[in-house]
Structures are given as structure tokens and as C-alpha cells.
Amino acid sequence: MASKLIGIVGPTGTGKSTSIKHLDPKETYIINVAKKELPFKGAEKLYNSENKNYKEVDDAIEITRLLRTISEKAPHIKNIIIEDSNYIMGFNMIAKATEVGYTKFTLMARDMVELFREARRLRDDLKVFYFTHPETIEDGGEIVGYKIKTAGKLIDNQIVLEGLLTVCLYTHVEDNKDGSTNYQFLTNRFRKYPAKSPDGMFAEVKIPNNLQLVVDTIDEYYK
């Protein structure tokens, strides 16, 4: 058995970060790439440097090192959230904007693959959640599907991030007739969304956007 790497993919405002509030802060560590506030009440008191369960990091190599440290030295941590992880590549691209040639793309792909590989080599009771934005796949001007957003086609030609994930959930938002809104996760392919999970892991294609529910379901599946 090895650690599990779970993708949580969705646009801003569709319930990715809010799903964290269901987790136990004593068992959860948040790596905040974009360094923005968490969108649920009391988050700053639950997750901070004093509680030793929060850090703002945007470098892939440093994040990889931090994952290893948590796995080896913080056995009480069971869930690691890499929040707004698409900015790992985004910020790197901006920093290297003046560099010419393809080398920067190769190095970026190498660093991301190593991050993903390390996330799969950790303690077997650890789950690493990779929060990221989607990117549309178009054909003739029509949206035919979605994928994890990267820094461009030169990165996509070298790695397929989805292939390195154990589970990949997409956010799904439904408006009810009474004006309320349901924030959900898709557990398997639904319309144009390529969500995936092992056969029989989730009983439903649509589940509440509750990360503790996801954790419990994965634990039960591999028990």
C-alpha cells in the first residue's frame, strides 16, 4: 500500500476549498500555493503556523520536500491539501517569462512529475489532495471535454497529470427551484467531465462536496 493522490478539479467558486471545513484540523495540513484566505468561517484559527498545520509555499521542489517531511515527522497528519496547485506552474511561468527556449518547460514538467511521484510514495495512511482548476478541450469551437489546467501544450506533451492520480473528482454545481444551490463532487465520468475513481469505490456519481466523506470512502474501499 502507498499514499493516495486525489485530484479535486473545478473553477473558482464551485466548492473546492469549502469542502476542507469537514476535515479534522488536527489530522490535516494545508499547503496554500496562492496564499489567499480559506473561504470558511474560523479557518484562520483552525489552520495556521502556530498549529503547525499550515504553510504558504509556491515552489514545486519545496512542496515536494515538505510532503516528505510531513510523512516522516508528523504521523498525526492524515490529509494534506495542496490548495490552488495550478499556480505552482503559473507563478513559475511568470518568474521565467524572460527565458528563451524550451528548457524551462522541461524543467517544470520534471518538477511536477517528481511532486506527484513523491505524493504517491508517502505513508500509506496519507491522502494528498491536489486542488486545481480545469481547462476546456475544444474542437471546432465547441467544448468537448475538460482536463486539469497546466502551463500549456509543451507541458501537456510531456505529462498527463490525470494519469498519476488515484482518484480525480470534479466539482458540480446545481441550482434548485427554491433558489438554493447544491455543491457536489463528480466521482466518475459525467457528460463532458472526466472524473474517475476505482471501480465500486463510490456508490453514486454525484456526492456532497465533503472531503471527510471522500476520506472515509477511500479508507473503507482499501480496508
Salt bridges, closest charged atoms under 4 A:
ASP58 OD2 - LYS35 NZ 3.15
ASP84 OD2 - LYS36 NZ 3.32
ASP84 OD1 - HIS133 NE2 3.96
GLU99 OE2 - LYS96 NZ 3.91
ASP111 OD1 - ARG110 NH2 3.06
GLU114 OE2 - ARG121 NH2 2.66
GLU118 OE2 - ARG68 NE 3.32
GLU118 OE1 - ARG121 NH2 2.94
ASP125 OD2 - LYS78 NZ 2.68
ASP125 OD1 - ARG123 NH1 2.66
GLU135 OE1 - LYS147 NZ 3.68
ASP156 OD2 - LYS147 NZ 3.28
GLU174 OE2 - HIS172 NE2 3.23
GLU174 OE2 - LYS206 NZ 2.48
ASP219 OD1 - LYS127 NZ 2.58
GLU220 OE1 - LYS223 NZ 3.17
